[in-house]
Amino acid sequence: MSIFKKIFSKSRSLEDGIFFNAVEKILGFAPQNLDNYKNAFTHRSLNRLSNEGNPINYERLEFLGDAMLSSVIAAYLFTEAPHGDEGYLTKMRSKIVSREHLNELGKDLNLIQFIESKVPVHHFGENIHGNIFESLIGAIYQDRGYAYCEQFIQKRVIVPYVDISRLEGKVISYKSLVIEWCQKEKKIFNYDIFEDNAIDGQRLFGVRLSIDDKVIAKARATSKKKAEEKASQRAYFALQEKMDKK
Amino acid sequence: MSIFKKIFSKSRSLEDGIFFNAVEKILGFAPQNLDNYKNAFTHRSLNRLSNEGNPINYERLEFLGDAMLSSVIAAYLFTEAPHGDEGYLTKMRSKIVSREHLNELGKDLNLIQFIESKVPVHHFGENIHGNIFESLIGAIYQDRGYAYCEQFIQKRVIVPYVDISRLEGKVISYKSLVIEWCQKEKKIFNYDIFEDNAIDGQRLFGVRLSIDDKVIAKARATSKKKAEEKASQRAYFALQEKMDKK
């Protein structure tokens, strides 16, 4: 009996286990202290307090995560854009860590599913996605330190989204890049709409890009053109990897 | 002969050796690649270029150092001020990394002595001190990584200068704190002016604070009152350590 007791007291609750697995999948490594990640998704409306009576919510971690993100992107740009002066680096960074971009990153990871709040989640504005993306980075720093933050940002921000040419405005359209590449490689491409509906009066288009009858990327946006461009961007990054492997 | 040759080719130039030692003393650890530190003190007026033709000057490192400083201070405040919300943390950080404060830090380390420039150093404005303090942090990041940045900022910024009570405005005057402590400890204190002159039309006072006939701190400022307060602040931090040891 005592052995059973030991096992049970040490095992996580079922709920924690599910959260642990979901967070691990997003991070790409195991959390050490799950509390950090719980804090990252705790809204102030819960009025949670630490044992010392200090408020616990994601806003402090957001401050921390914002700082870590800025540093990691600064170091990345410093190395990757050796031609750029201080003004250039500052401008590029603010494009990468723009509110709009952070919201997109948070949304893509569906972080909002983890939020604990007394206020209904649909009452939050758009910025909630970016805010909890930053608080998640803060939690990673608290849990595992700077190197893990760097690794996470590399995987979730830099590799899939950061393209210096695009940020510089040199790439006008990813769709044209994809088409150009397909023509050069003698591949057949096709954009088709797999979804067309309206949520809360907002029209939403889902576009699928296939190359040689294989689906390469999907994206949703408020216009067909935007969805095509988004899918093309995703395809472009996927193709880039392929092209590099050659 | 070949042995001699080997020794000589491996040894640093005399000039580099002096610079290496001076930098090591400031950092508290040995530089790995001295070029990083040379870049941190290179003014754009020299028009230096890398082998790839990219401009080399301290401005890019300043961008990097600014980011690292913000992160390290953010993490410090996150831990040390668990009662503070996001707004509080943001405000405290901006006080610590204020232009004025960074200039003071750069000046105290006399970093300006290392600047290489075509423009005479006295033509630079006051901000040069803070700018090269930041570029030095950027160089540390490039040379040794985040942990060494953290160590340097801990030693050169946080330990000697960061006092949350003071930043919160709770401490009105360090002079009154010092006097209070001396009275409680039955110690005799004395502020005396050891210097009173004018440079470029700017009056400068040097004040020395002694406690029980031992000089505890010295400071220079543009008024007697300011110099006394500065010396008191330095003494306060020195005394704090003593008081903690009790």
Interface residues (C-beta under 8 A of the other chain):
Chain A: S50 E52 N54 P55 E59 R60 E62 F63 L64 D66 A67 M68 S70 S71 A74 A75 F78 P82 H83 G84 D85 E86 L89 T90 G138 Y141 Q142 Y146 A147
Chain B: S50 E52 N54 P55 E59 R60 E62 F63 L64 D66 A67 M68 S70 S71 A74 A75 F78 P82 H83 G84 D85 E86 L89 T90 G138 Y141 Q142 Y146 A147
